[in-house]
Amino acid sequence: MSDPADMRPLVWERGVLRLLDQTRLPEVERWVSAGSVEAVADAIRIMQVRGAPAIGIAAAAGMAIAARTALEQGQPVDAALDQAARTLGQTRPTAVNLHWAIERARRVGLGAPDAATAVDWLDRLVERLLDQQWAADRALSELGSALLPFGARVLTHCNTGALATGAYGTALGVIRTAHEQGKVAMVYVDESRPRLQGARLTVWELTRLGVPHTLIPDAAAAALMARGEVDAVVVGADRIAANGDVANKIGTYAVALAARSHGIPFYVAAPVSTLDPDTPDGASIPIEERSPDEVRVVDGIAITVPDAPVWNPAFDVTPAELVTAIITEHGVLEPPYDEAIRRAVAAVAE
Ligand SMILES: CSC[C@@H](O)[C@@H](O)C(=O)COP(=O)(O)O
């Protein structure tokens, strides 16, 4: 991982998924190897790997591992895939890429003529997903960069870089491409409480990429906009419903409201695999609620009384009417989103 241009935090070694342990950044660059379904599920659950596309690819790797293990142990591969799909599908509910990738892997595995072929096809699927993600990230990053003005001051939330996609990055890919084109004056990074993906991961990536940036508390975003210091907001997504409502890291909705209030474009960058035409609207998106201790404790230090009542949703929903455009690898979608989303999903399915 010495060359930032080559930052690929997920590596598939046919039977073992190697991932850069994001719970250890920014202090330590430690790699973790997951060679069982349970190890992959744990890595997703405890967020060693995170971000919608990356957990989808990791889950597909978990399915490939399940098939290989069943073949080696003389067990039925179909049953192993069904069991792995359940285990992996229960890890995190909001990001649709996870469920999309599991289903895709299940269909590939069950469609194979025999167990050995299923293992081979699933190995190849993981490689394909990694390549496709890289291509999708690159394509949407070019499209997104074209929307930004020269000298752009961009605000982003959470982490949407190579770490979050396993490839080049979505919202951060847009920023990275715009920076390569000399267009970025400043990136404002919301720290993204409570897990601090902005402070811990996005700042780490921007530092490696040499992109000028400033870290801000989440609560400072609106004030920064009021000072006229933000030209555009670019964020990622964990699931985009059929009507264009966007589930993303908690705090995104507040950023979108502030952007609308100050007349600042609010862009969502996401691959087509994040579009979910089967979920009609944001109210139907399952929102993950995580441990209260993520809010009560920071870096092992209690910041409140031990049993303080806590509500800790990992994501919120930004209504479609606050979204200026959705940047996908199949084009920049504009409101009304229903038809545009249907067309983009159909184009990829062809
Ligand atoms: C390209 S990643 C887009 C989103 O997945 C990202 O903004 C986000 O909300 C990630 O949440 P996380 O809980 O860290 O997995």
The ligand as an SDF file (V2000), in Angstrom:
LIG
                    3D

 15 14  0  0  0  0  0  0  0  0999 V2000
  -18.8120    4.1220   -0.9500 C   0  0  0  0  0  0  0  0  0  0  0  0
  -19.2810    3.9370    0.6560 S   0  0  0  0  0  0  0  0  0  0  0  0
  -20.7590    4.8640    0.8820 C   0  0  0  0  0  0  0  0  0  0  0  0
  -21.3050    4.6150    2.1830 C   0  0  0  0  0  0  0  0  0  0  0  0
  -21.2470    3.2320    2.4120 O   0  0  0  0  0  0  0  0  0  0  0  0
  -20.5760    5.3910    3.2920 C   0  0  0  0  0  0  0  0  0  0  0  0
  -20.7860    6.7550    3.1430 O   0  0  0  0  0  0  0  0  0  0  0  0
  -21.1250    4.9180    4.5820 C   0  0  0  0  0  0  0  0  0  0  0  0
  -22.1270    5.3990    5.0420 O   0  0  0  0  0  0  0  0  0  0  0  0
  -20.4230    3.7640    5.1750 C   0  0  0  0  0  0  0  0  0  0  0  0
  -20.9390    3.3850    6.4160 O   0  0  0  0  0  0  0  0  0  0  0  0
  -20.1740    2.3240    7.3110 P   0  0  0  0  0  0  0  0  0  0  0  0
  -21.0720    2.1960    8.5000 O   0  0  0  0  0  0  0  0  0  0  0  0
  -18.8380    2.9020    7.6320 O   0  0  0  0  0  0  0  0  0  0  0  0
  -20.0890    1.0380    6.5060 O   0  0  0  0  0  0  0  0  0  0  0  0
  1  2  1  0
  2  3  1  0
  3  4  1  0
  4  5  1  0
  4  6  1  0
  6  7  1  0
  6  8  1  0
  8  9  2  0
  8 10  1  0
 10 11  1  0
 11 12  1  0
 12 13  2  0
 12 14  1  0
 12 15  1  0
M  END
$$$$
